[in-house]
Amino acid sequence: MAQLGPGTVFMMGDNPELSTMPKRPTLLDFFRHRFSDITFRHLLQSAKTALDAGHEEKIVMACLLHDISNGALIRTDHGYWSAQLVAPYVTEEIAWAVQYHQALRYFADESVGFKYPDSYKSYFGTDYTPPEYIQQAHDEARNHRWYMTSRLVTIYDTYAFQDGWDIDPEDFTDIIGRNFREPEDGLGFDNSPTAHMWRTMIWPNNFL
């Protein structure tokens, strides 16, 4: 603020360095215009793997959304942020699965062939222990009726980082249409409890 000179203004609205969002943006518009490349590919690969494995659409949709806050909003506690972001537009079960996949990722389940990710050993060290709130969330999830919905997300999360595998987001148009309530005025402009989060992704550099 001390460097603000005559004729200089803070950014409010579209950042010219970013692609312009449509007036009434849909979920796939955020995939195309706001998500980082790795998040874009990861979510599509995760969902496509679950789809090819023959899972229900609720599993595919949860895979498509599980890391959505990582794309253009926030990485810390991404399961919670992602679940809150999409909660007004999906079933309670899908939002629940998105939230709890974060905690479940840290704990193996041999009954379904899920082991502690090797990548986490290099990311956090071999002696890393998840904090107590993550451990509590894991225990809650293990005893919940929707446990397997979220556990399947972790399974199709682990291996969805392949180079050279491009997936057209339009392949999920019908699944999104049946499982994601697109607001008529566009995400960010429908006065939902999380509309401000979508607007933050549209205009991430607004001064206020």
CORLIN-V323410 format. One record per residue. RES is the residue in one small letter. PSI is psi in radians with two decimals (999 if undefined). NEAR is the number of other ideal C-beta (glycine too) atoms within 10 Angstrom. Layout:
res	psi	near
RES	PSI	NEAR
RES	PSI	NEAR
//
This chain:
res	psi	near
m	-0.57	5
a	-0.36	3
q	0.03	5
l	1.97	9
g	3.09	5
p	2.31	4
g	0.02	5
t	2.37	7
v	2.74	7
f	2.69	10
m	2.23	13
m	2.06	10
g	-2.62	9
d	2.32	14
n	2.11	13
p	-0.26	8
e	-0.21	7
l	2.67	14
s	2.56	11
t	2.29	10
m	2.62	22
p	2.82	11
k	-0.66	8
r	1.38	15
p	2.46	23
t	3.05	17
l	-0.81	21
l	-0.42	16
d	-0.62	17
f	-0.65	21
f	-0.82	19
r	-0.68	14
h	-0.27	16
r	-0.39	20
f	2.51	22
s	2.74	11
d	-0.72	8
i	-0.67	12
t	-0.74	18
f	-0.91	18
r	-0.70	19
h	-0.83	21
l	-0.72	25
l	-0.72	22
q	-0.73	20
s	-0.85	27
a	-0.70	28
k	-0.65	20
t	-0.74	21
a	-0.68	24
l	-0.81	21
d	-0.42	10
a	-0.07	12
g	0.36	7
h	2.82	18
e	2.76	13
e	-0.52	17
k	-0.59	19
i	-0.78	24
v	-0.75	25
m	-0.72	26
a	-0.68	33
c	-0.67	31
l	-0.41	30
l	-0.18	28
h	-0.57	31
d	0.48	25
i	-0.58	23
s	-0.45	25
n	-0.48	20
g	-0.78	22
a	0.39	19
l	-1.25	19
i	2.53	15
r	-0.64	11
t	2.32	8
d	0.80	15
h	-0.48	21
g	-0.74	24
y	-0.81	18
w	-0.76	22
s	-0.74	25
a	-0.77	25
q	-0.69	17
l	-0.72	23
v	-0.14	27
a	-0.69	18
p	-0.15	16
y	-0.08	21
v	3.04	21
t	2.79	15
e	-0.64	9
e	-0.74	16
i	-0.81	29
a	-0.70	20
w	-0.79	21
a	-0.69	32
v	-0.77	32
q	-0.83	23
y	-0.19	26
h	-0.49	28
q	-0.85	26
a	-0.72	23
l	-0.45	25
r	-0.44	22
y	-0.03	19
f	2.25	19
a	2.70	12
d	1.66	15
e	-0.41	7
s	-0.40	8
v	0.17	11
g	0.40	8
f	2.13	18
k	2.86	10
y	2.24	12
p	2.29	16
d	-0.60	9
s	-0.56	10
y	-0.52	14
k	-0.66	12
s	-0.55	9
y	-0.80	9
f	-0.15	12
g	2.66	9
t	-0.29	7
d	0.25	6
y	2.38	11
t	2.17	10
p	2.57	17
p	2.89	9
e	-0.67	8
y	-0.55	11
i	-0.72	18
q	-0.71	14
q	-0.72	12
a	-0.70	21
h	-0.80	17
d	-0.70	12
e	-0.76	12
a	-0.70	23
r	-0.46	15
n	0.21	7
h	2.64	14
r	-0.35	8
w	0.27	16
y	-0.86	17
m	-0.49	16
t	-0.81	22
s	-0.63	27
r	-0.67	21
l	-0.58	24
v	-0.75	29
t	-0.62	24
i	-0.78	23
y	-0.02	24
d	-0.73	24
t	-0.74	16
y	0.26	11
a	0.93	21
f	0.82	13
q	2.35	11
d	2.61	6
g	0.22	5
w	1.68	12
d	2.31	10
i	2.32	17
d	2.09	9
p	-0.42	18
e	-0.32	9
d	-0.35	12
f	0.17	24
t	-0.83	13
d	-0.72	10
i	-0.73	16
i	-0.74	23
g	-0.57	11
r	-0.31	10
n	0.00	20
f	2.09	20
r	1.65	14
e	2.13	16
p	2.52	18
e	-0.63	7
d	-0.04	14
g	2.61	18
l	2.21	27
g	-0.22	22
f	0.38	16
d	0.13	17
n	0.45	10
s	2.90	17
p	-0.29	9
t	0.26	18
a	-0.62	17
h	-0.51	10
m	-0.67	18
w	-0.67	25
r	-0.60	16
t	-0.62	17
m	-0.53	21
i	-0.79	24
w	1.18	15
p	-0.22	13
n	0.20	13
n	2.39	14
f	-0.70	8
l	999	4
//
